[in-house]
C-alpha cells in the first residue's frame, strides 16, 4: 500500500489511508531540507469496507466505564481504481477524542447492499 503526500513546511500532513505499520519512506527529492517526522494521528482504519448508508454510529469510552457518542468523521470506502493519491479502500474514521491507548472506539456499520440485494465486497478494491 502506498500514499503520496506533499510536505508543507512545518504543518502536519495526514494521509488518506490507514497504515498498521510503515515499512519505508522514500522522498521524491534529494533536496529535502530539515527534519521529517513520522507519527500517528487520530484516524483509524476500518476492518471492513463501509459505503454511504452503511454507517450507524460511533461510541467512545474512556476505559472507566463511561461511554459517549463520538462525533468524529467517517470517510467511506474508496471504490474506484486505487492509486497512491486515493483514499483507503475500506474507509477510515477520525475520532473526536484523543487516542491515548486507554480510550476505546466502536464504529458500527452494516454491509452495503448492491443491486438485487447482493452484498458488495467488505474488503474493498485492491489497495495501491
Secondary structure, DSSP 4 states (H G I P E B T S, - for coil): --------TTS----SS--S-------S-TT--S-------SEEE-SS---TT-EEEEEEE-SSS-EEE---EEEPPP-S---TTS--SS-EEE-SS---SS-EEEEEE---B-GGGPBPPSS-SPP-
